[in-house]
Amino acid sequence: MRGTGRRADGRARRGGEGYVPLQAEVVDIDVESTNTYLLSLRPIDDEDETVEIDYSPGQFLMVSVFGLGECPISIASSPTREPLQICVREAGRITQGMMAARVGDVLGIRGPFGNGFPVAQMKDRNVAIAGGGSGFATLRSLINYIADHRDDYREVTVVYGARTPQDLYFTSEYGSWQAADIEVGITVDMMDASWKGNVGLVTSLLSEIDPAPGAAALCGPPMMIRAVAKDLLDRGFIEQEIYISLERHMKCGVGKCEHCTMGPYHVCTDGPIFSYDRVRDLI
């Protein structure tokens, strides 16, 4: 990754694509669920100075555990806030290595890669955000970005579903989103004795909230994406303004390895954010 000078506070600024990992110190760890951690990172240069990463909501990093390998992880933080954060769900030996890290340990990061949600095009529009399962980590970046630029957007709705109450991410933040005049709906597939909220599909929340047409951002299992997209189209949204964050197994991040090829697209470089009209028949 190439350096682009220093900020006014003296910290190095760096961003863009690259092949050589930058070191990133783990500075905090939050447990989101039994198999998911939120890691806060401090990218550092060879002189142990903090490096700022320029990114947009929806982009991802290639994160490495030295000696194990690397894998793509969505950026869960907003560029309007510090620190840089990734949400890691246990899915194999590399993510297990990330979750075994302790504060003070060092990971490697490359990126950011891909495109982001078109936050400028969403301005002065109603925005509906729908997530399912671990896909909600990607959407947290967008939600907090909008919350920090709340006057730029009209009505904002967030709906999110997980398998059980214990699988819900970022539960401590729902109140702050509501305080920012964002309507939040939460549902689970299977309730327990402690759950007093909605039980059912994410689309059941849309029926209850009835978001006004505008722009939309979706991330989650393909079945959820298809169902939510259909529901939004029935409500007057248009395909070109429904943005999907696609998850694929990526190896390089720069469109060379072909692991993330989907139809005519490389998800790592053409995406991971696509308008629904471009990928409707591929998911």
Buried (B, 14 or more C-beta within 10 A) or exposed (E): BEEEEBEEEEBBEBBBBBEEBBBBBBBEBEEBBEBBBBBBBBBBBEEEEBBBBEBBBBBBBBBBBEEBEBBBBBBBBBBEEEBBBBBBBBEEEBBBBBBEBEEEBBBBBBBBBBBBBBBEEBBEBBBBBBBBBBBBBBBBBBBBBBBEBEEBBEBBBBBBBBEEBEBBBBEEBBEBBEEBEBBBBBBBBEBEEEBEEBEBBBBBBBEEBEBBBBBBBBBBBEEBBBBBBEBBBEBEBBBEBBBBBBBBEBBBBBBEBEBBBBEEBBBBBBBBBBBBEBBBEEB
